[in-house]
Amino acid sequence: MVAGLFAAARFVFIFDTRAADLVISWTHDPADTNRFAVEVSGVNPAALKELQQANWSRAQWQQLLSVHTEQGDLLSDVGLPAMIGSYAVDGSVIRFAPQFPLEPGLKYRAAFYPNRLPERSASGRFVTAVFQLPPRTTNATTVVKQIYPSAGTLPENLLKFYVHFSAPMRRGHIYDYIHLRNAAGRDVELPFLEIDEELWNPAMTRLTLFIDPGRIKRGVQPLEEVGPALEEGKRYTLVIDREWPDAQGALLKESFRKTFQVGPPDRASIDIAGWKIQAPQTGTHAPLAVRFSKSMDHALAQRVIRVADKSNRLLEGSIALEEHEQRWTFVPKEAWRPGPHALLVEKTIEDLAGNNIGKAFEVDLFEGVQRRFTNETVRLPFEIR
């Protein structure tokens, strides 16, 4: 199948008739069929010799021969930044080898400008050719496993969602596949903080999706002009489209929807005095359970809460969140030993609205209070008997 497309791609040309002797070919490495190179043949031998002796920079090479993903419009394509790779004169051809493998399913365009050769006898504006690897034929198996917060009622000033996938996903253009819709099925206008640096975990299986803070904090321009992304008393649905490709290029197995009700905003800082600790018995591996006074941020609650023994040694074990992120449990690797212990909680822990211990997410802008993050912790003692 690859060979068939490769053969067809050799003859998909658009060129000036004055450069009709020039040919662009896409060749692949026999040892790795995902590795392709672009070769230009038919170049004047004198120009090749002079080019071989020249010490060109990458930018100079790219002005002569450039390769980029195709956008569907020739004039737009040739103006895009060129792919990175290595250039060389090999016998009677000029060869470009991309630094990274080509992506299945995407179209690539190579453009060669003969009038930019060091030997100026060549004429014509440019020669161009398009190539496309076949899309991967993998079956759709990747799904959205869960979206956090998991509760059915969320505060009006909700700060973020976490979207968990069953397999690594593809980076780029993620907001094309994510929609926040109101009860009438209409998209909420620009509800998310759309940033170029997408917030993925290293495994590319968890995406952090922020509600635009300008649609949350009172007294700032987006909220005053556009209104809040979420409104108390209304229902919304977060939709993840099936058309989102995973890291292998396969689409999601199915769409995912999370429908929720919006409750009142939460502008109160976290008060750990209201947390209830249920201590297990000594000599067991029973879980230590902590019930929060309200739902906590799913990712942070698993990272910033630790358990220490009487020697202040941090205990190893497994952490889980239950009951809509209101119950935290810790199962120790070793059986519990008798004596005093402590729950160590970093003050940077957040609730669903981004409030911290002792500090609300939304502060009075006129007071000039700065939001500070430190590694300071608070201790909640408990006893193992």
C-alpha positions as CSV (number, residue, x, y, z in Angstrom):
1,M,0.0,0.0,0.0
2,V,2.8,2.4,0.8
3,A,4.6,1.5,-2.4
4,G,1.4,2.3,-4.4
5,L,1.0,5.7,-2.9
6,F,4.7,6.4,-3.3
7,A,4.6,5.6,-7.0
8,A,1.6,7.9,-7.5
9,A,3.2,10.7,-5.5
10,R,6.2,10.8,-7.8
11,F,4.0,12.2,-10.6
12,V,1.8,14.7,-8.7
13,F,3.6,17.8,-9.9
14,I,2.7,21.4,-10.5
15,F,5.6,23.1,-12.3
16,D,6.7,25.9,-14.6
17,T,7.3,24.5,-18.1
18,R,10.7,26.1,-18.2
19,A,11.7,23.7,-15.3
20,A,10.2,20.6,-16.9
21,D,13.4,18.6,-16.7
22,L,13.4,18.8,-12.9
23,V,11.7,15.9,-11.0
24,I,10.9,15.7,-7.3
25,S,10.7,12.1,-5.9
26,W,9.8,10.7,-2.5
27,T,12.0,7.7,-1.6
28,H,11.9,5.6,1.6
29,D,14.6,3.9,3.6
30,P,14.4,0.1,2.9
31,A,15.3,-0.5,6.5
32,D,12.6,1.8,7.8
33,T,9.5,2.3,5.6
34,N,8.4,5.2,7.9
35,R,11.6,7.2,6.9
36,F,11.2,9.1,3.7
37,A,13.5,11.5,1.9
38,V,12.9,14.0,-0.9
39,E,15.1,13.9,-4.0
40,V,15.4,16.4,-6.8
41,S,16.8,15.1,-10.0
42,G,17.5,16.8,-13.4
43,V,19.6,19.6,-11.9
44,N,22.4,21.1,-14.0
45,P,25.7,19.2,-13.2
46,A,27.6,22.4,-12.9
47,A,25.1,23.7,-10.4
48,L,25.3,20.4,-8.4
49,K,29.1,20.7,-8.3
50,E,29.1,24.2,-7.1
51,L,26.4,23.4,-4.5
52,Q,28.4,20.4,-3.2
53,Q,31.3,22.7,-2.5
54,A,29.3,25.5,-0.9
55,N,29.0,25.7,2.8
56,W,25.3,26.6,3.0
57,S,23.3,27.3,6.2
58,R,20.0,25.6,6.9
59,A,18.1,28.7,5.9
60,Q,19.9,28.9,2.5
61,W,19.0,25.2,1.9
62,Q,15.4,25.9,2.8
63,Q,15.2,28.7,0.3
64,L,16.2,26.2,-2.4
65,L,14.2,23.2,-1.2
66,S,11.5,23.3,1.4
67,V,9.1,20.6,2.7
68,H,6.0,21.3,4.9
69,T,2.6,19.9,5.7
70,E,0.0,20.8,3.2
71,Q,-2.8,23.2,4.2
72,G,-4.8,22.8,1.0
73,D,-3.8,26.0,-0.7
74,L,-0.6,26.2,-2.8
75,L,0.1,29.9,-2.0
76,S,-0.4,29.3,1.7
77,D,1.7,26.1,1.6
78,V,4.8,27.6,0.1
79,G,4.8,30.4,2.7
80,L,4.8,28.1,5.7
81,P,7.9,27.4,7.8
82,A,9.9,24.5,6.4
83,M,10.5,21.1,8.1
84,I,13.8,20.6,9.8
85,G,16.2,18.0,8.4
86,S,19.5,17.4,6.6
87,Y,20.4,18.4,3.1
88,A,23.1,16.9,0.8
89,V,24.1,16.5,-2.8
90,D,24.3,12.8,-3.5
91,G,25.5,12.0,-7.0
92,S,23.1,13.5,-9.5
93,V,20.4,14.4,-6.9
94,I,19.7,16.9,-4.1
95,R,18.4,15.0,-1.1
96,F,16.5,16.3,2.0
97,A,15.9,13.9,4.9
98,P,13.4,15.1,7.5
99,Q,14.5,14.9,11.1
100,F,11.3,13.2,12.2
101,P,9.3,10.5,10.5
102,L,6.3,11.5,8.4
103,E,2.9,11.3,10.0
104,P,0.5,8.8,8.4
105,G,-2.6,10.4,6.9
106,L,-1.0,13.9,6.5
107,K,-0.1,15.4,3.2
108,Y,3.3,16.9,2.6
109,R,4.4,19.3,-0.1
110,A,8.0,19.7,-1.4
111,A,8.9,22.9,-3.3
112,F,12.1,23.4,-5.3
113,Y,13.3,26.8,-6.5
114,P,15.8,26.3,-9.4
115,N,16.5,30.0,-9.8
116,R,18.1,29.9,-6.3
117,L,20.9,27.5,-7.3
118,P,24.4,28.8,-7.0
119,E,24.9,28.3,-10.8
120,R,22.4,30.7,-12.3
121,S,21.7,29.0,-15.6
122,A,18.5,27.4,-14.2
123,S,15.2,29.1,-15.0
124,G,11.7,28.7,-13.7
125,R,10.0,29.7,-10.5
126,F,9.5,26.4,-8.7
127,V,8.6,22.8,-8.9
128,T,6.4,21.2,-6.4
129,A,5.1,17.7,-5.5
130,V,2.7,16.3,-2.9
131,F,3.1,13.1,-0.9
132,Q,0.9,11.3,1.6
133,L,1.5,8.2,3.7
134,P,-1.6,6.0,4.1
135,P,-3.4,6.5,7.4
136,R,-2.8,3.9,10.1
137,T,-5.4,1.1,9.9
138,T,-5.6,0.6,13.7
139,N,-9.0,-0.1,15.2
140,A,-10.5,2.6,17.4
141,T,-9.9,1.5,21.0
142,T,-9.0,4.7,22.9
143,V,-11.8,6.1,25.1
144,V,-12.2,8.9,27.6
145,K,-12.0,7.0,30.9
146,Q,-13.2,9.8,33.3
147,I,-13.6,13.5,33.6
148,Y,-12.9,15.2,36.9
149,P,-14.4,16.7,38.9
150,S,-16.8,13.7,39.0
151,A,-19.6,15.3,40.9
152,G,-23.0,16.1,39.2
153,T,-23.1,19.6,40.7
154,L,-20.1,21.9,40.3
155,P,-19.5,25.5,41.5
156,E,-20.2,28.4,39.2
157,N,-16.6,29.5,39.5
158,L,-15.2,26.0,38.7
159,L,-11.5,26.4,37.7
160,K,-10.6,23.3,35.6
161,F,-11.4,19.9,34.3
162,Y,-9.2,16.9,34.0
163,V,-9.8,14.6,31.0
164,H,-8.4,11.1,31.4
165,F,-7.9,8.9,28.3
166,S,-7.2,5.2,28.2
167,A,-4.2,5.6,25.9
168,P,-1.8,8.4,24.8
169,M,-3.4,11.1,22.7
170,R,-2.2,13.3,19.9
171,R,-1.1,16.9,20.7
172,G,-2.4,19.9,18.7
173,H,-5.7,21.6,17.9
174,I,-7.3,20.1,21.0
175,Y,-10.0,22.8,21.2
176,D,-11.5,21.6,17.9
177,Y,-12.7,18.5,19.7
178,I,-13.9,20.0,23.1
179,H,-17.2,21.7,23.5
180,L,-19.1,23.1,26.5
181,R,-22.8,23.3,25.6
182,N,-25.7,24.7,27.5
183,A,-29.1,23.0,28.1
184,A,-30.3,24.1,24.6
185,G,-27.3,22.3,23.0
186,R,-25.5,25.5,21.9
187,D,-21.8,26.0,22.4
188,V,-20.7,28.4,25.2
189,E,-18.5,31.0,23.5
190,L,-14.8,30.5,24.3
191,P,-15.2,29.1,27.8
192,F,-11.6,27.6,28.1
193,L,-8.2,29.2,28.4
194,E,-6.8,28.2,25.0
195,I,-3.0,28.2,25.3
196,D,-0.5,26.9,22.8
197,E,1.3,24.9,25.4
198,E,-1.3,22.2,26.0
199,L,-1.3,20.9,29.6
200,W,-0.7,17.2,29.2
201,N,0.9,14.8,31.7
202,P,4.1,13.1,30.4
203,A,2.2,10.0,29.3
204,M,-0.2,12.1,27.2
205,T,-3.2,10.4,28.9
206,R,-4.4,13.3,31.0
207,L,-5.3,16.8,29.8
208,T,-5.8,19.7,32.2
209,L,-8.5,22.0,30.8
210,F,-8.8,25.5,32.5
211,I,-11.9,27.6,32.5
212,D,-10.8,31.0,31.4
213,P,-10.1,32.8,34.7
214,G,-11.3,36.0,33.1
215,R,-14.8,34.4,33.0
216,I,-14.6,33.6,36.7
217,K,-13.1,36.5,38.6
218,R,-15.4,39.4,39.3
219,G,-14.3,42.9,38.2
220,V,-12.2,41.8,35.2
221,Q,-13.0,42.7,31.6
222,P,-14.0,39.3,30.0
223,L,-16.5,38.6,32.8
224,E,-18.0,42.0,32.6
225,E,-18.3,42.0,28.8
226,V,-19.0,38.3,27.9
227,G,-20.4,37.0,31.2
228,P,-19.5,33.8,33.1
229,A,-18.8,30.6,31.3
230,L,-21.0,28.8,33.8
231,E,-24.1,30.2,35.5
232,E,-25.7,29.1,38.7
233,G,-28.9,27.1,38.3
234,K,-28.2,26.0,34.8
235,R,-27.2,22.7,33.2
236,Y,-24.2,22.1,30.9
237,T,-22.6,19.3,29.0
238,L,-18.8,18.9,28.4
239,V,-18.5,17.1,25.1
240,I,-15.4,15.3,23.8
241,D,-15.7,14.5,20.1
242,R,-15.1,11.1,18.7
243,E,-13.0,12.6,15.9
244,W,-10.1,13.4,18.2
245,P,-7.1,11.2,17.0
246,D,-5.0,9.3,19.5
247,A,-1.2,9.0,19.3
248,Q,-1.5,6.2,16.7
249,G,-3.7,8.3,14.5
250,A,-6.9,6.3,15.3
251,L,-10.0,8.2,16.3
252,L,-11.6,7.8,19.7
253,K,-13.9,4.8,19.9
254,E,-16.8,7.0,21.0
255,S,-17.7,10.5,22.1
256,F,-17.9,11.3,25.8
257,R,-20.3,13.6,27.6
258,K,-20.4,14.8,31.1
259,T,-23.6,16.6,32.0
260,F,-23.7,18.6,35.3
261,Q,-25.6,21.2,37.2
262,V,-24.1,24.5,38.3
263,G,-24.4,25.4,41.9
264,P,-23.4,28.7,43.7
265,P,-19.8,29.9,43.5
266,D,-17.3,28.9,46.2
267,R,-15.2,31.8,47.3
268,A,-14.2,30.4,50.7
269,S,-10.6,29.3,51.4
270,I,-10.0,25.7,52.5
271,D,-10.4,25.1,56.3
272,I,-8.8,21.9,57.2
273,A,-10.2,22.1,60.7
274,G,-13.3,20.6,59.2
275,W,-11.5,17.5,57.9
276,K,-12.3,14.2,59.6
277,I,-9.6,11.6,59.9
278,Q,-10.5,7.9,60.4
279,A,-7.4,6.1,61.7
280,P,-6.9,2.4,61.0
281,Q,-5.8,-0.2,63.6
282,T,-2.1,-1.1,64.2
283,G,-0.7,-4.1,62.5
284,T,-3.1,-3.9,59.5
285,H,-3.0,-2.6,56.0
286,A,-6.4,-1.0,56.4
287,P,-6.7,2.4,54.7
288,L,-6.3,5.7,56.4
289,A,-9.4,7.8,55.4
290,V,-9.8,11.5,55.4
291,R,-13.1,13.2,54.7
292,F,-12.8,16.7,53.4
293,S,-15.3,19.4,54.1
294,K,-15.8,19.9,50.3
295,S,-14.5,18.3,47.1
296,M,-10.8,18.8,46.3
297,D,-8.9,19.1,43.1
298,H,-8.4,15.5,41.9
299,A,-4.8,15.7,40.7
300,L,-3.4,18.0,43.5
301,A,-5.1,16.0,46.3
302,Q,-3.1,12.9,45.2
303,R,0.2,14.8,45.1
304,V,0.3,17.2,48.0
305,I,-1.0,15.1,50.9
306,R,1.4,12.8,52.6
307,V,1.6,10.6,55.7
308,A,4.4,10.7,58.2
309,D,5.2,8.6,61.3
310,K,6.4,9.7,64.7
311,S,10.0,10.0,63.3
312,N,8.7,12.3,60.6
313,R,9.5,9.7,58.0
314,L,7.2,9.8,54.9
315,L,5.3,6.5,54.5
316,E,5.0,4.8,51.1
317,G,1.6,3.6,49.9
318,S,-1.2,4.0,47.4
319,I,-3.6,7.0,47.3
320,A,-7.1,7.1,46.0
321,L,-10.0,9.7,45.9
322,E,-13.6,8.6,46.3
323,E,-17.1,10.0,46.7
324,H,-16.7,12.8,44.2
325,E,-13.2,13.8,45.5
326,Q,-14.4,14.3,49.1
327,R,-12.8,11.2,50.6
328,W,-9.1,10.6,50.5
329,T,-7.6,7.2,51.4
330,F,-4.1,5.9,51.9
331,V,-3.1,2.2,52.0
332,P,0.4,1.8,53.4
333,K,3.0,-0.4,51.8
334,E,4.0,-1.7,55.3
335,A,1.5,-2.5,58.1
336,W,0.6,0.3,60.4
337,R,2.8,0.7,63.5
338,P,1.4,2.1,66.8
339,G,2.1,5.7,67.8
340,P,1.6,9.2,66.7
341,H,1.4,10.0,63.0
342,A,0.6,13.1,61.0
343,L,-1.1,14.1,57.8
344,L,1.1,16.6,55.9
345,V,-0.8,18.9,53.6
346,E,0.8,21.5,51.3
347,K,-1.0,24.8,51.4
348,T,-1.2,24.8,47.6
349,I,-3.9,22.1,47.7
350,E,-7.0,23.4,45.8
351,D,-10.7,22.9,45.9
352,L,-12.8,22.9,42.7
353,A,-12.7,26.7,42.5
354,G,-8.9,27.0,43.0
355,N,-9.1,28.1,46.7
356,N,-6.1,27.2,48.9
357,I,-5.7,26.7,52.6
358,G,-6.1,30.1,54.1
359,K,-6.5,31.9,50.8
360,A,-9.4,32.2,48.3
361,F,-8.7,32.1,44.6
362,E,-10.6,35.3,44.1
363,V,-9.2,38.2,46.1
364,D,-10.2,41.8,46.2
365,L,-8.3,43.3,43.2
366,F,-8.3,46.7,44.8
367,E,-6.3,45.4,47.8
368,G,-3.4,44.4,45.6
369,V,-3.1,41.0,47.2
370,Q,-0.7,38.7,45.3
371,R,-1.4,35.0,45.0
372,R,1.7,33.2,46.4
373,F,2.5,29.5,46.2
374,T,5.0,27.9,48.6
375,N,5.9,24.5,49.8
376,E,4.6,25.3,53.3
377,T,2.7,22.5,54.8
378,V,0.2,22.1,57.7
379,R,0.1,19.1,60.0
380,L,-3.0,17.1,61.1
381,P,-1.9,14.7,63.9
382,F,-3.6,11.3,64.4
383,E,-2.8,8.2,66.5
384,I,-2.5,4.6,65.4
385,R,-3.6,2.2,68.2
